[in-house]
């Protein structure tokens, strides 16, 4: 029996494109447009005045700085987890593999309370650090730890399938040509993983700068010190300053989109080089 491939008709393409555009507009474009329109009620001068507030600038630096540091840590921690899960067999491997997804399913508020309980000055770990003058909870360090916790599964789950599908013949060929383990990793394995590493890191960063539940408890919410932008948006909303809240949200949106666009550009370049 001869199978005949029939390309999709223009009618089916138009219907699919129409539905896609409709849902994209309903879920993304319309809400974001409303965000810009609401912030526009402040005017250019009013918006600049809001964004120039020292409190907002401090929260901006903290949110993006902590998110960037956590993303870099997740790059290495997530890769290590993925490497161990793929390359080694050991008792409890399936349990560890399941625990990787725990930050996805765990309510962020629960994660924040748990981390605060552990790292508070009288917590399980914090009480041993306090005598040495080391404070984690209610400091930027605690925020970074919370963002690492909720972000590392993104790197693990993007790198893990690439490692699993990586042909063993590539490494064996490198060994046969005289390469040692380090050279094989740098020249053969790492280039194949760069696109997935960038993708996972960018997703962890995007999740981190918008995180609220797990950070609000461990940060302490001290204005100018441990106050993050999402918390500042909530504060403005509670004070009925809706235009200022949307102005801050637009700032986060523009900066996040710019950074993500740059990361995606680097990821596409790396993919084209490998291709």
SVG drawing of the C-alpha trace seen along z (x, -y; Angstrom):
<svg xmlns="http://www.w3.org/2000/svg" viewBox="-10 -65 56 67">
<polyline fill="none" stroke="black" stroke-width="0.4" points="0.0,0.0 1.5,-3.3 1.2,-6.2 0.6,-9.6 1.6,-12.7 -0.9,-15.5 0.3,-18.9 -2.0,-20.9 -4.5,-23.1 -4.6,-26.8 -7.9,-26.6 -6.5,-24.5 -3.5,-26.8 -5.7,-29.9 -7.9,-28.3 -4.9,-27.2 -3.2,-30.6 -6.4,-32.4 -6.9,-30.3 -3.3,-30.8 -3.4,-34.5 -6.7,-34.7 -5.4,-32.9 -2.1,-34.7 -3.9,-38.0 -6.3,-37.0 -3.6,-35.6 -0.6,-37.9 -1.1,-40.8 -4.3,-42.3 -3.1,-42.1 0.3,-43.6 -1.3,-46.3 -3.6,-47.2 -0.5,-47.4 1.2,-49.9 -2.0,-52.0 -2.5,-52.2 1.1,-53.3 0.7,-55.9 -1.7,-57.8 1.3,-59.0 2.8,-60.7 6.5,-60.6 7.5,-62.9 5.4,-61.1 6.7,-57.7 10.3,-58.9 9.7,-60.4 8.4,-57.0 11.2,-55.0 13.8,-57.5 12.7,-56.9 15.7,-55.6 13.5,-52.9 12.5,-51.5 16.1,-51.6 17.3,-49.7 14.6,-47.1 15.5,-46.9 19.2,-46.3 18.3,-43.7 15.8,-41.8 17.9,-41.6 21.2,-41.2 19.9,-38.4 18.2,-36.8 21.4,-36.9 23.6,-35.5 21.0,-32.7 20.9,-31.9 24.6,-31.6 24.6,-29.3 21.8,-27.3 23.8,-26.9 26.5,-24.9 24.2,-23.2 21.6,-22.2 24.3,-20.8 25.8,-18.8 22.4,-17.3 21.7,-16.4 25.2,-14.9 24.8,-12.7 21.3,-11.6 22.3,-10.6 25.8,-9.2 25.6,-7.3 23.5,-4.5 23.1,-4.5 20.5,-3.6 17.8,-6.2 18.4,-7.6 14.6,-7.6 13.8,-9.4 16.4,-12.0 15.1,-12.4 11.6,-13.0 12.8,-15.5 14.2,-17.7 10.7,-18.6 9.6,-19.4 10.2,-23.2 7.7,-23.0 4.9,-21.5 5.6,-22.9 3.7,-26.2 6.2,-29.0 4.9,-30.3 5.6,-26.9 9.2,-27.0 9.7,-30.5 8.5,-29.5 10.7,-26.3 13.8,-28.2 13.2,-30.9 12.7,-28.3 16.0,-26.7 18.2,-29.8 16.7,-32.1 19.1,-33.0 17.4,-30.3 16.8,-27.9 18.3,-24.5 21.3,-25.8 21.1,-29.5 21.8,-28.9 25.2,-27.4 26.1,-30.4 25.0,-33.1 27.9,-32.8 30.3,-33.5 28.4,-36.6 27.0,-34.9 23.4,-35.9 21.4,-34.4 17.7,-35.0 16.5,-38.6 19.6,-39.4 20.2,-39.3 22.0,-36.0 18.7,-34.5 17.0,-35.8 19.7,-34.2 19.2,-30.9 15.4,-31.0 15.9,-31.8 18.4,-29.0 15.9,-26.6 13.0,-27.5 15.2,-27.8 17.6,-24.9 15.0,-22.4 14.8,-24.5 18.4,-23.8 18.2,-20.1 15.2,-19.4 16.6,-21.1 20.1,-19.6 19.1,-16.1 17.4,-14.9 20.3,-16.3 22.8,-14.3 20.7,-11.2 20.5,-11.5 24.2,-12.4 25.7,-9.6 28.3,-7.6 30.2,-7.1 31.3,-10.8 33.2,-10.3 34.6,-6.9 35.9,-8.5 37.6,-11.3 39.2,-8.7 40.4,-6.7 42.0,-9.9 44.0,-10.4 41.8,-13.0 41.6,-12.7 38.4,-13.1 38.8,-16.8 39.5,-17.5 36.6,-15.3 34.2,-17.2 35.4,-20.6 35.6,-19.8 32.8,-17.2 30.2,-17.3 30.1,-20.9 29.4,-22.4 26.4,-20.1 25.0,-21.3 25.5,-25.0 22.1,-25.8 20.2,-23.8 22.4,-25.3 21.5,-28.8 17.8,-27.9 17.6,-26.5 19.6,-29.4 17.4,-32.0 14.2,-30.3 15.7,-30.2 16.6,-33.8 13.1,-34.8 11.5,-32.8 13.8,-34.4 13.2,-38.1 9.5,-37.6 9.4,-35.4 7.4,-36.5 6.1,-33.8 9.4,-32.1 11.3,-35.4 8.8,-37.5 9.3,-35.5 13.1,-35.0 13.9,-38.5 12.5,-40.4 11.2,-43.1 13.4,-45.9 13.0,-48.9 16.2,-49.8 17.9,-46.6 15.9,-43.4 12.8,-44.7 12.3,-43.1 10.3,-44.7 7.4,-42.2 6.8,-43.1 7.0,-46.8 4.3,-46.3 2.1,-44.7 2.8,-47.5 1.8,-50.1 -1.4,-48.2 -2.3,-48.0 -1.9,-51.8 -4.2,-52.2 -1.4,-53.6 -2.3,-51.6 -0.5,-53.7 2.7,-53.6 2.4,-49.8 1.9,-49.3 4.8,-51.7 7.1,-49.4 5.6,-46.4 6.3,-47.9 9.9,-48.6 10.3,-44.9 8.7,-43.8 10.9,-45.8 14.1,-44.9 13.2,-41.2 12.3,-41.1 15.5,-42.8 17.6,-40.4 15.7,-37.3 16.0,-38.5 19.7,-38.7 20.0,-35.3 17.8,-33.8 19.9,-35.4 23.0,-33.8 21.2,-30.5 20.2,-30.6 23.7,-31.5 25.1,-28.6 22.5,-26.3 23.4,-27.5 27.1,-26.9 26.4,-23.3 24.1,-22.8"/>
</svg>
